[in-house]
Amino acid sequence: MNIIVMGGRGLVGRNIVERLRSQGHEVSIGSRSSGVDLITGRGLAESLVGIDVVVDVSNSPTFDDIASFEFFKTAGFNLLAAEKRAGVKHHVSLSVVGTGRLEASPYLRGKALQERLIRSSGVPFTIVHATQFFEFLLDIVNYAVRGQVIHLSPAFIEPVASDDVAATVARVAVGAPINGSIEISGPERGRMSELIQRFVIDIEAPYEVQTDVGATYFGAALDEFVLLPREDAERGALRFEVWWKLSEYARADW
């Protein structure tokens, strides 16, 4: 099977590429460094020649401003139009649990638009919704920190290891399109503020975590359950403690 992974040099993309190549598939990488630009369209048509499956794990370089919305709008339109012309048989997109429920977040509003473009494109598709990656916890800290204090919502989350997400996306990519979505989350549920508190203690960061029901999550206020997946979501196998011991954070000299 001929597959291209857009965003194939990122955290999840690299993992997906390695998994698919190890299964014997022909896998190429779509990124600016490989000559493919989703925003300008440069190199896009050429990269899709002979491609059966497009896996899109590309991501906005920003999270909390209108630029993130514009990224998904432009990249989604350009990619899907090129796939339609090329006769791609399956579009696989990595999205976020909570997309469509948090319109105040430019990032998630962009992801919701991306999904609408996918559903109306005419290209057979599968969307994989994932909860927050364990590896994303530091981004949450960086977004929420003010001075030495981190204000975080007590909303429930079920974070997941990116390795578990990559395994799911790679499996979906070689299967038949479902023209719908599946969800994957981690094996444990906890409140965001409490889980980040554990993370901050583990990395010995000099911050105080304060629970704040009014704290925003990349621009959106949260209720308790808005970031949780459906009951039929797949569950990743890696628990937080195990991921932490294997992670670069546990070995870092903070």
N, C-alpha and C positions, 0 to 999 in steps of 0.2 A: 504494500500500500504506500502511495506517495503522500506524505504529510508535511505541511509547513507549520511551524509554531511561531506565531507573531508574539514578540516579547520573549523569544527563546533564550535570551541571555540573562534574564532575571532570575530571581530566587526560585519560583515555581517552574518557570520555563525551562531552565537548565535541567531540572529534575525530570520533567516530562520528556525532553529530548533524549536523555540518557535511557529512560525506560523504554521508549518506543524503538530506539536504535538497537537496544539489547534484544528486542523481540524480532529483529530482522527487517523492520520497516525502513524505507528510504525517507529520511527526515531532514528537512532544511530549516534554516532559522531566518525569520523575518525581523530585521532590526535596522536601525540607521547605520550601524557599523557594517552590516552586510549589504547595504545599498538599498534598503526598503524603508521608505518614509510614509507612514500612514497619514500624516497631516498634509504633506504636499502631494502625495500620490506617486512620488518618484520611485521607480523600480517595482511598483506594485504589480502591474500587469505581467511583467516578465517573470516575477517570482511565482505566479500562480499557474504557469504553463505546465500541464500534465499533473496538476495537484488534485488528489481525490478529497482530502480532508484539510480544512484550516482549523487550527487550534489557536484561539485568540486569548492570550493572557497578558496582552499589552496593558499598560497602566498609565494614568495621568501622573506627571511629575509633581503635581500639587494636590492637596486634599481639601482645602477649605476656602477656595475662592472660585470665581466664575471661570477661571482658566481650566479647572478640572472638568466642568460641564462642557466647555467648548472642545476640549480634547476628545471626549467620548462622542460628541455630536459629529465632529469632522472625521475622526478616525473611523467611526462606525459606518458613516455614509460611504466614504471612499472604499473601505475594505469590502463591504457587502456588494456594492455596485460592481467592483472588479471581480468578485467571486461569481456573481450572476453571469457576467460576460464570459468567464472562463469555464463555466459549467461545473463548478465545485459541487461535490455530492453531499458534503456534510460540513456544517459550520458548528464548531464547539466553542462556547464562550464561558469564561470564568467570571462569575458575578458575586454579589454579596447578599447574604441573608439580611433582610430588612429593606432591600431595594423596592421602591414603590410605596414604602410606608413613611419615608422621611424626606419629604419634599423640601424641607428647609435647608438641607445639606446640598450645596452645589455638586459635590462629588456623587452623592447617591441619586440626585436628580439626573445627573449625566448618565449614570448606570441604568436608570429606568428608561431614559430615552434610547440608549443603546439597545436595550432589550426590545423595545417597541420596533426599532429598525430591523432587528433580527427577525422578529415574528412576521413582519410585513414584507420581507425581502424576497420571498419565493425560494430561498435556499433552504433545503432541509437542515434542521438544527437540533442541538441539545444545549441547554443552558445549565451550568453547574453553579448553584448558589453555595457559598462557603461562609462559615462564621469567621470571626477574626482569627488570624494566624497567631500562634504563640510568638512568632518572630515580629509581629506587628505591635506587640505591647509597648516597645520602646517608642514607637511613633505616637502612640496614645499618650505616653508620658510627656514627650516633647511638645505635643499640641496643648496639653492641659496645664503644664507647669507655668507658674507665675512667681518669679523669685525662687523661693525655696519651698513653695507650697503647690501641691497638685490637687486641683478641684475636680472630682469625678462623680459621675452619676452612680447611684446604687442599682441601676438597671441590671437585670440578669444577662449573662453571656455564657456561651459554651465554646470557648476558644479551641482551636484545632491545630495540629502540627501541619506545616506546609507539605511535609512528606506524604501525609495521608491524603491531602487534597490532590497532590500531583499524581498519586496512584489512581485516584478516582477519575481524574481528567484523562489520563492515559488510557484507562480501560474504556471510558466512554468514546474516546476518539476512534477506536478500532471496532466499535459496535455500530449498530444501525441507529440513525437519528430518531429521536422520539417526538420531535416537534413540540417539546415541552421542557420542563425543568426538573432537576433533582436537587436535593440538598445534602450537604455533609457538615457535620459539626463535631466537636470534640466529645470525649466520654464523660466530662464533668460539667456541672452547672454551678456558677457562682455569681456573686454581685461584682460588677466591674471594679468598684472602689476597693473591695476586699481582695480581689485577685491581683490588682495592680499593687496593693500594699505588700502582698507576699513577694511580688516581683522586685519591688524597690528594696525590700529588705535583703533579698537574695543577692542583688547586684551591689549592695551596700552603697546605694545612692543617697546623697545628703538631702533628701526631700521628706516633707511631711505630707501625707495623703489625707485629704479631708473629703468626707462624703457630702455631696451637695446635690440635692434633687433638682436644682436649677442649672447645673453644669451642662454645657452643650457638648455634643459629640460631633466634631467636624461641622459645626454650624447648626445642628439640630438638637432640640430638647427631646429627652427620651422618657417614655413610660417604662414600667418595670419589664414588660415582656416583648417589646418591639423588636429586639435583636435576636429573639429565639427562633429556631427553625421549626418546621412542621413536625408532627409526631412521627411521620414516616421517614424522617431524615436518616441517612446513613451516619454511623458513628465511627470516628477515627479511633484507632487503637491506642495511640500514644498519650499517656497521662502527663500532666504538667510536670510533675516531679521527675519523671523519666526523661522527658524532653530537656528539662533544665540541666540535668547532669551531663547530657550529651552535647549541649549547645556551646557555642563560642562564648556566651555570656558567663558561663560557669568557669571558663578558663581565662577570662579577661582580667587584667590588672587594673582595677578601677582606682 
